[in-house]
Amino acid sequence: MLCSIREETSSETKSEGTGSVNKPEARPSSNQVASPGEEAGPSNRTLPVENYPYQPNEVIGGDSVLSIQQRFLDKSPNSIPSAEEIYLARIDAEDLFGAKVEIIRTMAVLDPKGDWMASGARALYNPRTATGEDSLERLFSLRDDLNRNGENSQSFAQLKSKMLKQKQCDETDRGSAS
């Protein structure tokens, strides 16, 4: 029995990014009044643009935005997803990947013996969902628990245990493949 989640088959490179998950852009209110000599409306304002801090194919913890997006699209009821479905899957994937990266980086500090940066996403895999992804709320809850309670948190114990089970499963798979 193979215990790991789907391995990436594309030529993805491992690197690290920094930053946070997607944040909604600020929108000017429609009832703003222009100063004398200024054009009315939002066209006279430059809104800050926050670029997503990770490349779509950037692998951290054994996962990437593209692989998460593909798992979402694989579960699409349509054989050919619409442009809207692709866009929404990308946004959801970016949010989940950002949250996973925060957890993985925290675990890499708290549990330096674990292989978090290479395969930490496997500890975040949820077999009870169609895509294998936990909800963003659940990931934020794990992250917050780790940040608040560190090695004493329930999340730390749970993730470390999952990582150890995955390591044992990988060793078993390698032994049976020989």
C-alpha positions as CSV (number, residue, x, y, z in Angstrom):
1,M,0.0,0.0,0.0
2,L,1.3,3.4,-1.0
3,C,1.0,5.9,1.9
4,S,2.1,9.1,0.3
5,I,0.0,11.7,-1.5
6,R,0.4,12.1,-5.2
7,E,4.0,12.9,-6.1
8,E,4.7,15.9,-8.3
9,T,5.6,14.9,-11.8
10,S,6.4,18.3,-13.3
11,S,9.8,19.8,-13.2
12,E,9.3,21.9,-10.1
13,T,12.2,23.5,-8.3
14,K,12.5,23.7,-4.6
15,S,12.9,27.2,-3.1
16,E,11.5,29.3,-0.3
17,G,9.3,32.3,-0.4
18,T,8.3,34.8,2.2
19,G,5.1,36.6,3.0
20,S,1.5,35.9,3.8
21,V,-1.6,34.6,2.2
22,N,-3.8,36.6,-0.2
23,K,-5.4,39.7,1.2
24,P,-8.3,41.6,-0.4
25,E,-7.3,44.8,-2.0
26,A,-8.6,48.0,-0.4
27,R,-11.3,49.6,-2.5
28,P,-12.2,53.3,-2.3
29,S,-15.6,54.1,-1.1
30,S,-18.1,55.3,-3.8
31,N,-19.2,58.3,-1.7
32,Q,-15.8,60.0,-1.6
33,V,-15.8,63.6,-2.6
34,A,-13.0,64.9,-4.8
35,S,-11.0,68.0,-3.7
36,P,-11.3,71.1,-5.9
37,G,-9.4,70.5,-9.1
38,E,-9.3,66.7,-8.8
39,E,-11.2,64.3,-10.8
40,A,-14.1,62.6,-9.0
41,G,-14.1,58.8,-8.4
42,P,-11.5,56.1,-7.9
43,S,-9.4,56.8,-11.0
44,N,-7.4,59.5,-9.2
45,R,-6.2,57.0,-6.6
46,T,-3.4,54.5,-6.9
47,L,-4.2,51.4,-4.8
48,P,-1.3,49.4,-3.3
49,V,-0.8,46.1,-5.1
50,E,0.3,43.2,-3.0
51,N,2.0,40.6,-5.1
52,Y,1.6,37.0,-4.1
53,P,5.0,36.0,-2.5
54,Y,5.3,32.6,-4.0
55,Q,5.8,31.3,-7.6
56,P,3.0,29.0,-8.7
57,N,5.5,26.1,-9.2
58,E,7.6,26.9,-6.0
59,V,7.7,23.8,-3.8
60,I,7.8,24.2,-0.1
61,G,7.1,21.2,2.1
62,G,6.6,19.0,-0.9
63,D,3.6,21.0,-2.2
64,S,3.0,24.0,-4.5
65,V,0.2,26.3,-5.6
66,L,0.0,24.5,-8.9
67,S,-0.4,21.1,-7.4
68,I,-3.1,22.3,-5.0
69,Q,-4.9,24.1,-7.8
70,Q,-4.8,20.9,-9.9
71,R,-6.2,18.8,-7.1
72,F,-9.1,21.3,-6.9
73,L,-9.6,21.2,-10.7
74,D,-9.5,17.4,-10.8
75,K,-12.6,17.4,-8.6
76,S,-14.5,19.8,-10.8
77,P,-17.8,18.4,-12.0
78,N,-17.0,19.7,-15.5
79,S,-14.6,17.8,-17.7
80,I,-13.2,21.2,-18.9
81,P,-13.2,23.8,-16.1
82,S,-14.3,27.3,-17.0
83,A,-12.0,30.3,-16.7
84,E,-13.8,31.3,-13.5
85,E,-13.3,27.8,-12.0
86,I,-9.6,27.9,-12.9
87,Y,-9.3,31.4,-11.4
88,L,-11.1,30.5,-8.2
89,A,-9.1,27.3,-7.8
90,R,-5.9,29.4,-8.1
91,I,-7.0,31.9,-5.4
92,D,-8.0,29.1,-3.1
93,A,-4.8,27.2,-3.8
94,E,-2.7,30.4,-3.0
95,D,-4.5,30.9,0.3
96,L,-4.1,27.3,1.4
97,F,-0.4,27.2,0.2
98,G,0.4,30.3,2.2
99,A,-1.2,28.9,5.3
100,K,0.6,25.6,4.9
101,V,4.0,27.4,4.4
102,E,3.5,29.3,7.7
103,I,2.8,26.0,9.5
104,I,5.6,24.1,7.8
105,R,8.1,26.9,8.6
106,T,7.0,27.0,12.3
107,M,7.3,23.2,12.6
108,A,10.7,23.3,11.0
109,V,11.9,25.5,13.9
110,L,10.0,23.7,16.6
111,D,11.0,20.2,15.3
112,P,14.3,20.5,13.5
113,K,14.7,16.7,13.3
114,G,11.6,16.5,11.1
115,D,11.9,16.9,7.3
116,W,9.4,19.7,7.3
117,M,10.7,21.8,4.4
118,A,10.9,18.8,2.1
119,S,7.8,16.9,3.0
120,G,5.9,18.8,5.7
121,A,2.8,19.2,3.5
122,R,2.2,15.5,3.8
123,A,1.5,15.9,7.5
124,L,-1.2,18.5,6.5
125,Y,-2.9,16.0,4.1
126,N,-6.5,15.3,5.1
127,P,-7.8,12.0,3.6
128,R,-11.3,12.8,4.7
129,T,-11.7,15.5,2.0
130,A,-12.1,15.0,-1.7
131,T,-9.0,17.0,-2.5
132,G,-6.9,16.1,0.5
133,E,-7.0,19.7,1.7
134,D,-8.0,20.9,5.1
135,S,-10.1,24.1,5.2
136,L,-8.3,27.4,5.4
137,E,-10.0,27.9,8.8
138,R,-8.6,24.6,10.1
139,L,-5.1,25.5,8.9
140,F,-5.3,28.9,10.5
141,S,-6.4,27.2,13.8
142,L,-3.3,24.9,13.6
143,R,-1.0,27.9,12.9
144,D,-2.4,29.9,15.7
145,D,-2.2,27.0,18.2
146,L,1.5,26.5,17.2
147,N,2.3,30.2,17.5
148,R,0.6,30.5,20.9
149,N,1.7,27.2,22.5
150,G,4.7,26.0,20.5
151,E,6.0,22.6,21.4
152,N,3.3,22.3,24.1
153,S,0.4,22.7,21.6
154,Q,-1.9,20.0,20.6
155,S,-1.2,20.9,17.0
156,F,2.5,20.3,17.4
157,A,1.9,16.8,18.8
158,Q,-0.6,16.0,16.1
159,L,1.7,17.1,13.2
160,K,4.8,15.5,14.6
161,S,2.9,12.2,15.0
162,K,1.6,12.4,11.4
163,M,5.2,13.1,10.2
164,L,6.6,10.1,12.1
165,K,3.8,7.9,10.7
166,Q,4.5,9.1,7.2
167,K,8.2,8.5,7.6
168,Q,7.6,4.9,8.8
169,C,5.2,4.4,5.9
170,D,7.8,5.6,3.4
171,E,10.4,3.3,4.9
172,T,8.0,0.4,4.6
173,D,7.2,1.3,1.0
174,R,10.9,1.5,0.2
175,G,11.5,-1.9,1.9
176,S,8.7,-3.6,-0.1
177,A,9.9,-2.1,-3.4
178,S,13.3,-3.7,-3.1
